Amino acid sequence: MEFWLDLNEEQRDLREWVHGFAEGVIRPAGAEWDEREETPWPVIQEAAKIGLYGFEFLANTWSDPTGLSLPLANEELFWGDGGIAMAISGTALAVAAIYGSGTPDQLVEWVPQCFGDAADPKLGAFCSTEPEAGSDVGAIRTRAVYDEAKDEWVLDGQKAFATNGGIANVHVVTASIDPGLGSRGQAAFVVPPGTPGLAATRKLKKLGLRASHTADVFLDGVRVPGSCLLGGKEALDERLARARTGQRASKQAAMRTFELSRPAVGAQAIGIARAAYEYALEYARTRVQFGRPIIENQAVAFALADMRTEIDAARLLVWRAAWMGRNDRPFTAGEGSMSKLKAGEVAVATTEKAVQILGGAGYLREHPVERMYRDAKIYTIFEGTSEIQRLVISRAISGMAIR
């Protein structure tokens, strides 16, 4: 069987197209929106106008049988700027939740509403993390109670650190139906636009990704129609019945979403890392100390060599996991977690090295590696911390319930 890693023409065209937008529109605006700490609606609208933000774009990238189109696009977007790129791509997590748990009809109904249109772009938000339930998704306390007389679900609770929380058109919320079953007793719900009882705090102040809106979301007697339960009540009842009798249950909603998204998130981290590496490389070529460019010093040259090697290694892990996920190959060794773990830690290490290579200049805001350094850190924290990724991998390779 022939094996190769060449991208096909469509994938190369996609990468060049997204790179062009990142270079011409995103990168020049990165410092401004980071400083403003506001959602960059004009940039999101520009992305929507050219078809880079929307249901059709996501569907086209997902239709690639190799699974590489979405990671390719994400890497280029985040090469442009992490904060703006997250504002553009944050909706994809809500879409992943709908895709992972919903029916085809729910996918068709709700995903377009997550994006809006070019004239009036919208956002989607996935609300899973809670003040006392971050990595431990089984500890979710937000409750969903079924009102059979009205065929409605009533949601009550608090979500933390929700990307686009409160400003999204569509919120996807994970909630507990049967707390006694832990994560097996949970489900995901769509909260339609304008539903009473959902409110958010002000935008949280963050270390990095400042152009991306993050907020806590509160649900107080939020009523949604029965049709907003992703996957439907019949499937939920069957799953809960299996769990209550000790039978193996399908994966719960939050974990299914994270599994689908991990390679794509890893690609985001690689984009930030590559941007920092490229900037440091060019700086080292032109910065003269002691009569010669600093890249002629082994300490600098070897650091750049390590940076490039680690970025390429992380990308290969992301591509493998993306291909496996797209082709329904099971992650028997935690390959999805491997990709996110490696990419996140490479992003942190690479951006730190970039700051070091620039020296005092790297500590100043006039050079973008300072911003990239701040943006990178979240990739060892959100979408499952590095410690959680190691836990997933170690359980997969050992078959043991490691804690």
PLY file of the C-alpha trace (Angstrom):
ply
format ascii 1.0
element vertex 403
property float x
property float y
property float z
element edge 402
property int vertex1
property int vertex2
end_header
0.00 0.00 0.00
1.43 3.37 -1.02
1.99 5.88 1.76
2.57 9.62 1.45
2.09 12.85 3.33
1.67 15.25 0.43
-1.34 17.54 0.56
-3.64 17.43 -2.44
-4.38 20.47 -4.57
-7.60 21.37 -2.75
-5.86 21.24 0.61
-2.99 23.40 -0.62
-5.45 25.91 -2.07
-7.36 25.99 1.22
-4.19 26.58 3.21
-3.07 29.41 0.91
-6.52 31.02 0.98
-6.79 31.00 4.77
-3.16 32.09 5.11
-3.87 35.06 2.85
-6.75 36.16 5.06
-4.67 35.65 8.20
-1.78 37.63 6.77
-3.79 40.45 5.23
-6.66 40.90 7.69
-6.07 39.11 11.00
-2.39 39.75 11.70
-2.47 43.53 11.15
-5.38 43.81 13.62
-4.00 41.46 16.29
-2.34 43.99 18.60
-5.29 46.40 18.44
-7.95 43.89 19.45
-5.71 42.35 22.08
-5.34 45.80 23.63
-9.05 46.56 23.34
-10.07 43.17 24.77
-13.25 43.23 22.70
-14.87 40.84 20.25
-13.54 41.78 16.78
-16.92 41.86 15.03
-15.57 43.66 11.92
-13.01 40.89 11.36
-15.62 38.17 11.93
-17.84 39.86 9.37
-14.97 40.02 6.86
-14.42 36.30 7.38
-18.14 35.67 6.84
-18.18 37.75 3.65
-15.52 35.62 1.99
-17.02 32.35 3.23
-14.41 31.64 5.89
-16.93 31.85 8.73
-20.11 29.86 8.36
-21.82 26.49 8.18
-20.78 25.88 4.58
-17.09 26.41 5.33
-17.20 24.04 8.30
-19.12 21.45 6.28
-16.63 21.65 3.42
-13.63 21.23 5.70
-15.29 18.34 7.53
-16.16 16.60 4.24
-12.44 16.11 3.52
-12.04 12.33 3.93
-8.49 12.77 5.22
-9.67 14.96 8.10
-6.84 17.44 7.45
-8.71 20.45 6.09
-9.92 21.76 9.45
-6.49 21.47 11.14
-4.91 23.15 8.11
-7.34 26.07 8.31
-6.98 26.38 12.08
-3.20 26.46 11.94
-3.24 29.34 9.46
-5.90 31.32 11.33
-4.01 31.10 14.61
-0.74 31.86 12.85
-2.40 35.20 12.16
-3.42 35.94 15.77
-4.69 33.70 18.53
-7.28 36.03 20.03
-8.96 37.03 16.77
-8.78 33.47 15.45
-10.51 32.18 18.59
-13.25 34.78 18.10
-13.73 33.36 14.61
-13.42 29.68 15.48
-14.97 29.55 18.96
-18.38 28.81 17.48
-17.02 25.51 16.16
-17.06 24.01 19.67
-20.82 24.51 19.93
-21.15 23.02 16.44
-19.03 20.03 17.50
-21.39 19.48 20.44
-24.43 19.54 18.16
-22.73 17.24 15.67
-21.48 14.86 18.34
-24.77 14.43 20.21
-27.56 15.72 17.96
-29.74 14.22 15.27
-29.42 15.17 11.59
-32.53 17.35 11.91
-31.04 19.17 14.91
-27.81 19.70 13.01
-29.65 21.31 10.12
-31.81 23.45 12.40
-29.26 24.80 14.87
-25.84 24.95 13.23
-26.78 27.70 10.72
-28.20 29.72 13.62
-24.82 29.50 15.35
-23.26 31.42 12.45
-25.93 33.77 11.12
-24.99 35.21 7.73
-22.48 37.60 6.19
-24.75 40.60 6.75
-25.38 39.72 10.41
-22.90 37.13 11.74
-23.76 35.29 14.96
-21.82 33.18 17.45
-22.31 29.87 19.20
-21.22 28.93 22.73
-20.56 25.55 24.34
-21.13 25.70 28.09
-19.70 22.77 30.01
-17.13 23.91 32.60
-18.43 24.91 36.03
-16.81 26.55 39.07
-16.36 23.12 40.68
-16.38 20.96 37.55
-13.58 21.70 35.13
-11.50 18.67 34.27
-13.90 16.55 36.36
-16.85 16.70 33.97
-18.63 14.07 36.06
-19.07 16.68 38.81
-21.36 18.92 36.74
-24.11 20.31 38.99
-26.25 22.14 36.45
-29.55 20.27 36.46
-32.07 19.54 33.74
-35.56 18.47 34.86
-38.18 17.29 32.40
-41.64 18.89 32.56
-43.67 16.16 30.90
-46.92 18.17 30.85
-45.33 20.85 28.67
-42.69 18.71 26.97
-40.03 21.14 28.19
-36.71 20.86 29.99
-35.92 23.25 32.83
-32.23 24.12 33.25
-30.71 25.59 36.42
-27.05 26.14 37.24
-23.88 28.06 36.49
-21.27 27.62 33.78
-17.77 29.09 33.90
-15.26 30.22 31.27
-17.68 29.86 28.36
-16.27 31.08 25.04
-18.87 33.47 23.58
-20.98 32.99 26.70
-23.83 35.49 26.89
-23.16 37.07 23.49
-23.84 33.89 21.49
-26.97 33.41 19.46
-27.11 29.72 20.37
-25.83 28.20 23.61
-25.24 24.46 23.99
-25.37 23.50 27.67
-24.41 20.22 29.31
-26.52 19.32 32.33
-27.11 16.44 34.70
-30.33 14.45 34.40
-29.44 11.84 37.02
-26.60 13.04 39.30
-26.24 9.57 40.76
-24.88 8.31 37.45
-22.14 10.92 37.25
-21.06 11.68 33.69
-23.28 8.87 32.36
-26.34 10.75 33.60
-25.67 13.90 31.59
-27.05 15.31 28.34
-26.60 18.37 26.13
-29.27 20.94 25.35
-29.60 23.75 22.84
-30.76 27.04 24.37
-32.37 28.98 21.50
-31.77 32.70 20.94
-33.54 34.99 23.38
-34.56 32.28 25.84
-35.47 33.88 29.22
-33.40 32.94 32.27
-29.97 32.75 30.62
-27.63 35.56 31.61
-23.90 36.17 31.61
-21.45 38.28 33.57
-19.20 40.81 31.92
-16.36 39.59 29.73
-13.66 38.04 31.87
-10.19 39.62 31.84
-7.65 37.06 30.67
-3.90 36.58 30.28
-4.21 35.79 26.58
-6.67 35.32 23.70
-8.06 38.68 24.82
-10.06 39.34 21.64
-12.10 36.21 22.33
-15.10 36.71 24.63
-15.14 34.52 27.74
-17.80 34.78 30.46
-19.63 32.92 33.20
-23.17 31.92 32.25
-26.07 31.60 34.70
-29.21 29.54 34.04
-32.21 30.32 36.23
-35.32 28.35 35.33
-34.37 28.27 31.66
-37.12 26.44 29.77
-36.37 24.87 26.40
-38.63 22.71 24.22
-38.21 18.95 24.37
-36.82 19.08 20.85
-33.78 20.97 22.19
-32.43 17.86 23.93
-29.63 16.79 21.62
-30.18 13.27 20.42
-33.81 13.16 21.58
-35.53 11.83 24.69
-35.97 8.28 23.45
-32.22 7.87 22.98
-31.58 9.51 26.35
-34.01 7.21 28.17
-32.38 4.15 26.60
-28.92 5.36 27.56
-29.94 6.11 31.16
-31.65 2.73 31.46
-28.46 0.97 30.39
-26.40 3.01 32.84
-28.77 2.27 35.73
-28.47 -1.46 35.16
-24.70 -1.28 35.01
-24.46 -1.82 31.27
-21.88 -0.04 29.19
-23.24 3.38 28.21
-22.24 5.56 25.30
-19.90 8.46 25.99
-21.44 11.46 27.69
-21.98 14.71 25.83
-19.06 16.83 27.04
-16.41 14.15 26.54
-17.71 13.34 23.06
-17.37 17.00 22.11
-13.83 17.24 23.49
-12.74 14.08 21.67
-13.93 15.49 18.36
-12.27 18.85 18.94
-8.85 17.91 20.35
-6.92 17.65 17.05
-8.47 20.91 15.84
-7.47 22.61 19.10
-3.98 21.17 18.74
-3.74 22.76 15.30
-4.57 26.13 16.85
-1.64 25.77 19.25
0.66 24.82 16.37
-0.35 27.96 14.49
0.67 30.16 17.43
3.90 28.22 17.91
4.81 28.47 14.22
4.19 32.21 14.20
6.52 32.69 17.17
9.18 30.45 15.66
9.11 32.27 12.32
9.36 35.67 13.99
12.26 34.54 16.20
14.04 33.00 13.20
13.85 36.22 11.20
14.92 38.26 14.23
17.93 35.99 14.81
18.99 36.38 11.19
18.99 40.18 11.35
19.91 40.97 14.96
23.64 41.65 15.18
25.59 41.24 18.42
29.37 41.10 18.79
29.74 41.76 15.09
27.58 38.92 13.71
23.94 37.80 13.49
22.91 36.02 16.67
21.76 32.97 14.70
25.45 32.17 14.15
25.68 31.35 17.84
24.95 27.68 18.51
22.82 28.46 21.56
20.39 30.40 19.37
20.63 28.17 16.31
20.05 25.00 18.33
17.06 26.54 20.09
15.51 27.35 16.71
16.29 23.83 15.47
14.51 22.37 18.49
11.55 24.70 17.98
11.10 23.66 14.36
11.51 19.96 15.17
8.92 20.07 17.95
6.42 21.99 15.83
6.69 19.48 13.00
6.38 16.54 15.41
3.28 18.04 17.01
1.71 18.69 13.60
2.16 15.04 12.60
0.39 13.92 15.78
-2.46 16.35 15.06
-2.79 15.15 11.47
-2.83 11.51 12.57
-5.53 12.13 15.17
-7.58 14.22 12.73
-7.41 11.44 10.15
-8.36 8.80 12.72
-11.29 10.84 13.98
-12.60 11.54 10.49
-12.36 7.88 9.52
-13.86 6.50 12.74
-10.63 4.85 13.84
-10.73 4.35 17.62
-8.22 6.22 19.75
-6.88 3.02 21.32
-3.81 4.75 22.72
-5.37 8.15 23.40
-4.17 9.55 20.08
-6.54 12.51 20.24
-5.21 13.44 23.66
-1.64 12.90 22.46
-2.13 15.47 19.73
-3.55 18.10 22.04
-1.03 17.42 24.79
1.98 17.68 22.51
0.74 20.69 20.57
-0.17 22.65 23.70
3.13 22.04 25.43
5.08 22.78 22.24
3.23 26.09 21.89
4.15 27.13 25.44
7.79 26.06 25.07
8.23 27.57 21.61
6.76 30.95 22.44
8.86 31.09 25.61
11.99 30.37 23.56
10.97 33.04 21.06
10.76 35.64 23.83
14.16 34.50 25.11
15.78 34.76 21.68
14.55 38.35 21.35
15.82 39.11 24.84
14.58 42.40 26.25
12.83 43.17 22.97
10.74 40.01 23.37
9.34 41.36 26.63
7.94 44.43 24.89
4.52 44.69 23.31
5.97 46.16 20.13
7.04 42.60 19.22
4.23 40.04 18.80
6.04 37.18 20.55
4.98 38.74 23.86
1.33 38.33 22.84
1.94 34.87 21.41
3.54 33.80 24.69
0.43 34.89 26.59
-1.92 33.32 24.05
-0.15 29.94 24.11
-0.52 29.20 27.81
-4.22 28.36 27.65
-3.47 25.34 25.46
-2.12 23.42 28.45
-5.29 24.30 30.40
-8.53 24.40 28.40
-10.14 21.57 26.44
-8.59 19.26 29.03
-5.42 20.18 30.92
-2.11 18.53 30.06
-2.54 16.44 33.19
-5.95 15.22 32.02
-4.54 14.37 28.58
-1.83 12.27 30.25
-4.52 10.57 32.32
-6.51 9.70 29.19
-3.41 8.37 27.43
-2.19 6.36 30.42
-5.60 4.76 30.89
-5.76 3.89 27.19
-2.33 2.27 27.01
-2.59 0.44 30.36
-6.24 -0.54 30.44
-6.20 0.47 34.10
-8.40 2.96 35.97
-5.49 5.26 36.78
-6.38 8.21 39.02
0 1
1 2
2 3
3 4
4 5
5 6
6 7
7 8
8 9
9 10
10 11
11 12
12 13
13 14
14 15
15 16
16 17
17 18
18 19
19 20
20 21
21 22
22 23
23 24
24 25
25 26
26 27
27 28
28 29
29 30
30 31
31 32
32 33
33 34
34 35
35 36
36 37
37 38
38 39
39 40
40 41
41 42
42 43
43 44
44 45
45 46
46 47
47 48
48 49
49 50
50 51
51 52
52 53
53 54
54 55
55 56
56 57
57 58
58 59
59 60
60 61
61 62
62 63
63 64
64 65
65 66
66 67
67 68
68 69
69 70
70 71
71 72
72 73
73 74
74 75
75 76
76 77
77 78
78 79
79 80
80 81
81 82
82 83
83 84
84 85
85 86
86 87
87 88
88 89
89 90
90 91
91 92
92 93
93 94
94 95
95 96
96 97
97 98
98 99
99 100
100 101
101 102
102 103
103 104
104 105
105 106
106 107
107 108
108 109
109 110
110 111
111 112
112 113
113 114
114 115
115 116
116 117
117 118
118 119
119 120
120 121
121 122
122 123
123 124
124 125
125 126
126 127
127 128
128 129
129 130
130 131
131 132
132 133
133 134
134 135
135 136
136 137
137 138
138 139
139 140
140 141
141 142
142 143
143 144
144 145
145 146
146 147
147 148
148 149
149 150
150 151
151 152
152 153
153 154
154 155
155 156
156 157
157 158
158 159
159 160
160 161
161 162
162 163
163 164
164 165
165 166
166 167
167 168
168 169
169 170
170 171
171 172
172 173
173 174
174 175
175 176
176 177
177 178
178 179
179 180
180 181
181 182
182 183
183 184
184 185
185 186
186 187
187 188
188 189
189 190
190 191
191 192
192 193
193 194
194 195
195 196
196 197
197 198
198 199
199 200
200 201
201 202
202 203
203 204
204 205
205 206
206 207
207 208
208 209
209 210
210 211
211 212
212 213
213 214
214 215
215 216
216 217
217 218
218 219
219 220
220 221
221 222
222 223
223 224
224 225
225 226
226 227
227 228
228 229
229 230
230 231
231 232
232 233
233 234
234 235
235 236
236 237
237 238
238 239
239 240
240 241
241 242
242 243
243 244
244 245
245 246
246 247
247 248
248 249
249 250
250 251
251 252
252 253
253 254
254 255
255 256
256 257
257 258
258 259
259 260
260 261
261 262
262 263
263 264
264 265
265 266
266 267
267 268
268 269
269 270
270 271
271 272
272 273
273 274
274 275
275 276
276 277
277 278
278 279
279 280
280 281
281 282
282 283
283 284
284 285
285 286
286 287
287 288
288 289
289 290
290 291
291 292
292 293
293 294
294 295
295 296
296 297
297 298
298 299
299 300
300 301
301 302
302 303
303 304
304 305
305 306
306 307
307 308
308 309
309 310
310 311
311 312
312 313
313 314
314 315
315 316
316 317
317 318
318 319
319 320
320 321
321 322
322 323
323 324
324 325
325 326
326 327
327 328
328 329
329 330
330 331
331 332
332 333
333 334
334 335
335 336
336 337
337 338
338 339
339 340
340 341
341 342
342 343
343 344
344 345
345 346
346 347
347 348
348 349
349 350
350 351
351 352
352 353
353 354
354 355
355 356
356 357
357 358
358 359
359 360
360 361
361 362
362 363
363 364
364 365
365 366
366 367
367 368
368 369
369 370
370 371
371 372
372 373
373 374
374 375
375 376
376 377
377 378
378 379
379 380
380 381
381 382
382 383
383 384
384 385
385 386
386 387
387 388
388 389
389 390
390 391
391 392
392 393
393 394
394 395
395 396
396 397
397 398
398 399
399 400
400 401
401 402
